[in-house]
Amino acid sequence: MAGELCLLLLLFCGSTVSEVQPIYKPPPGTLDFGFVPAKTYDTGAYHEPGAIGILFKIVHAFLYLVQPNTFPQDLIRKLAQQQFGNTQGDYQKPENVVLTLQAIYYEIGFIVSAALGLLFILLLPLVGLCFCMCRCCDNCGGEMHQRQKKNADCQRSCFATFLFVASLIISVGVLCAYAANQHLTNQVRGAKKLVNSNFKDLKIFLNDTPAQIDYLVNQYNTTKDKALSDLNNVGPVLGSRVQEQLGKEVRPALDAALTMAGAIRETKEALENVSVSVEVLQEGTERLHANLTDVKMHLSNTLNDSACNAAQAASTCNIIRNSLAQLNINANFSGLPGVSSQLAKINDVLKIDLSSLVQKGYAAFNDTPDLVVNQTRNILSDIKSVLESIGSNITTFTRALPVQKILADLMVHLTQSEAYVQDYFPLVEQYDFYRWLGCLILCCMLVLILVFYYLGLLCGTCGYDKHASPTTRGCISNTGGNFLMAGVGFSFLFSWVLMIVVVLTFVTGGNVEKLVCEPFEDKNLFKVLDTPYLLNKHWKNYLAGIIFKNPNVNLTFEKVYSDCKENKGIYTSLHLEYLFNINELLNISMYTEDVALKIEHIQINLSKIILLDEIGKENLLNFSSSGIDGIDFSAYLTEINKSVTKVDLLSFANDLEARADQLPKGALENALKGHANNIRMIHNQQVVPLEQAMKYVKARSTLNQSIRLLKRTSSELMVKVKNVISAVNAAQDLINNNASHVIVQETKKYMDTIIGYFEQYTEWVKESISMEVAACKPIANVIDTAVDIFLCSYIADSVNTFWFGLGGSSMFLIPAIIFAVKLSKYYRRMDTEDVYDDTENGNNGYHKEHLYGIHNPVFTSSVEQW
């Protein structure tokens, strides 16, 4: 029934899943479906035994010594598949003989140990009977006469020590057995809580599954809402994608045109700056040139004076006259060509606002999303109708499934099973009490023997008088000896009973540990169960035959248990895809195909987009023919880089004054010094301002920058303009003629994005069904609870520890019997004793006045006849 529930639950889940195989699958936006609701299971299928776990490990180590062989998978398979006893002579078949020998070889440790136990069971009562009869005949230590030996005290001490050690070991064994007995009872009493926890988890498993299914179905709305959101935003989504692809060519072309519009404005500013700066510099240099010419004329007139003809002044005057040519300006801005014609043409070009035309192109191109919205209204309404129909079909299909009825039936079965367990649990506790009482009685048998031994040692040791003769020993010492012999008697009476229990529990518990618990832990047990044709000779895979009625399906106990242990979904664990394929139950692919066809029919016309009209292009051509490339930039740069005057006027004035000092005192000297002062004044009033005044410095700098800018702009200007126009034409051609190809590509990507949402939903549903929906951890917990905890941890470990303690105690009864019999001779009061003369033995003998063989007058009890 549980299998049917799982099948139907996953059938219901599968109604939401489909397969789509897109040719192109872009990474769509990731959808957040949240977490499938799942409650935490309470059962922790793990048992920690506590302090007694040390004993369990010791027992496991002992069992390994007894049975070190690995789990015999092949042997068990062959034994299970072999038919014994069906016909006469089956056991004599060679293959059966071989299997029997292999089984004996594997069990040799248990067989030898059990054989020793059987010998113990058979021989110890027989030995006890013979020993009793022997003592009744005054043999085997039954004669109440003790011969004196020199090492009597040493022997008595050794026997007492050995008996005490043996009793301690027996005590430890009894404690181990009692602890194991009590541990099993405690675990049985606490098992009810673990059982209830498993039932609770199974109920959670059943109750939580419908909510998980509803959650999976409801998450279709997340997919639908995302798809509708993209459809409602088809402009920003599809339009932006188309715009982005076209923009790879359109935007660079428009940017280049806009850059060229900026270059036109910059060119105008540069030409205006050149014109103004040249005027400023021309004004300053012309005034300086006039002043220098005037100074040079007056200085020449002075040198033409007759005083210069004197022998002493002639050479100096000639030197000065030869240097007059240096008194002139160096940078002559008056000779530079004008830029008025170029400026006039640029002003004509700027009458048309090219930037505005380019911005109109930008605006038209940026309206692409709106064009997409306006041209896809009808198709989008059809797609939305398809999406709504998918949701309606899912709802209709889910309502048709009788999930609640099946869940209710399973819950009834589970409730009945729980009630059955609850009703029989008191009976289990009652039987466990009987078991606990029986094991306690077995422990009490050993305790009774130990009590006699401990009392015998206590009374014998405390009451022993080394000065007393064997016939005159005190009552306490004699009682100690009697206790020891009573312990020996009860040892013979109880030991065989104890050993029977030990052998039975050893063989049973040991094999359960080696053949069930250990292979269950390493999953070798499941490998045996998964052996083809083992559990059913007609089925290759037994579990698949039960669930699917198809034994050829590769479904194994080991895989199911491992998957459930990892809390995977039951669909994955049981491989229910062989029963039904969730991808085929409700195939959404036909709906997604409809969606794809609707999207493919989207046609978008962008021919209304004009990037740059003919006026703008003509404006660019006019700019290229403005004549700025005909400006003599080298002449401007040459004059800009020249100094203001050909010679440093201060140096010239100082040199002039120094030469005037070489002349004779008189009017000529004074006149030349006056001219030197005039030159200094011209330098300070005109040259220095031309070099340092902000007006002239700025004019020179502006002229320099503007000339360089014009030079860069004019470089291959015609080629640049043609390249811009070509780029704009190419972009316009792309929009007019080739945009349909781009639109088709982006529409397909947009379609794949929409369909990708459904694929995400499909994959999420598959993953959820595989790992989260109807997670079968409770099933693995039930198996672990039944086998690993109840059978192995509770029962097998406790039973094995019980026989280990009880068997060890029983084995040490043998040396305890021997030492107790030997020691009792030194504690009990004898009827006769050896008597020696002083001359023979000195102080080693006893001096008695009665003759040898006369009985002690003290009453001899029947117990002393042992």
SULPE-V665285 format. One record per helix or strand of 3 or more residues. SS is the DSSP state (a for helix, b for strand). FROM is the first residue (numbers start at 0). TO is the last residue. Records with the same first field share a line. If there is no record, write none. Layout:
# SULPE-V665285
SS=FROM-TO + FROM-TO
This chain:
# SULPE-V665285
a=1-13 + 49-65 + 72-80 + 89-91 + 93-105 + 107-135 + 151-217 + 219-231 + 233-302 + 305-308 + 310-325 + 332-334 + 339-348 + 353-365 + 367-374 + 376-399 + 402-462 + 469-471 + 474-520 + 523-528 + 541-547 + 556-564 + 569-572 + 575-577 + 581-584 + 588-599 + 613-623 + 627-629 + 632-640 + 648-659 + 666-691 + 693-713 + 716-770 + 776-826 + 837-840 + 861-864
